[in-house]
Amino acid sequence: MGRQIEAAAAGEIPLDSLKRVTVGEREICIAHTATDEWFAIDDVCSHEWSSLSDGLLRGDTVECPQHSSRFSLRTGEPALPPAEEPVATFPVTVENGVVYVTIDEP
């Protein structure tokens, strides 16, 4: 069962931006899209292990800074090669100015 964990203050992540946070023991990339949607995915690209939060937010995808792979923020699936493996996604809620990410814990 997942546990909701406080990840960041919403004000720290403006519209159309990415932020790397540590949630539990995981590095997570939080995305706040230009359309005011919130997403959370594993921060590490499945192709070459680069930080996705250092990449570019493009609509509802994030582009890896190393080889330009793109991942769907909704599903974690690669939307553009060279990446072939998906990254994990996590539910996000924003309440009272706080961003919460739900992760499964062992």
N, C-alpha and C positions, 0 to 999 in steps of 0.2 A: 504494500500500500504506500502511496506517495505521501510525502510530507511537504507542506507549504513552508518555504523558508524565505525570510526577508533578504532581498538581494541588493537593493539600492533605493535611493530616494528618486522619485520620478523626475524631479527637477534637475537631476544630474545627467539626464539623458534627453536632450532636446529632440524635437521632431527631426526625422531623417538622419538619425545617427545610430552608432553602435557603441557598446561599452562592454569591456571584459570585466567580469566579476567572479568571485569564488563563492560557490554555493555548496555547502557541505565540503566535500573533498574534490569537487569538480570545477574546472574552469569553464565558464558559460559565457556565450556571447548574447547579450540582450540587444534586440533591435527595436527601435521606435520609428516606425515608418512615417513617411510624409503624410499618409492618410490617417495618422494617429492610432495605428494598430501596434500591438506589442507582441514580440515573439522572443523565444529563448531556444538556442541550439548549442550543442557542444562547440567550444571555441576552437577546436583543433580540426583542420582540414583533413579529410580521410585520404587525401592523395599524397601530400608531402609534409604534413604535420605543421603547417603554418597557423598562426593565430588569425582566425576569421574576423575577429573584432578589429584587426588592423587593415581589413579589406574595405571594399566599397559596398554600400547599401544601394541596391538597384531595385526599386519597387518592393516586391515581396521575395527578393532573392538577395543573397550576400555573395560577393565575388572575392575569392581568395587573392591575397596580395602576391602570392608567389607565382602561380601558373594560370591565374584567371579562371579556375573552376568556379562555377556558380552552384549554390545550393538553395533549394526552396526553403524559405523560413517556415512554411506551413507543414511540410512533410519531412524535411531533411534530405530529400532525394537530390542527387546531382541534376542540375538543369543544364549544365554545360560542361563538357570534358575539359581536362583529362581525368577528373575524378570519376570513379565508377561506383564507389561505396557511399551509402548515405551516412549522415551524421545524426545523432540523437536530437530529438526535439523535446521540449518541456512546456507544460501549461504555464501561462503567465496570468496573473491578476494584478490589478492596480487598485489599491484601496487607501483612501486618506493620504494620498501623495507618496505611498510606498509601493515599490514593485516587489511582488512575491513570485517565486518560481517553485513549482512542485516537482520534486525529484523522488525517485524510488531509492530507498535506503535498504541496505542488507539487514 
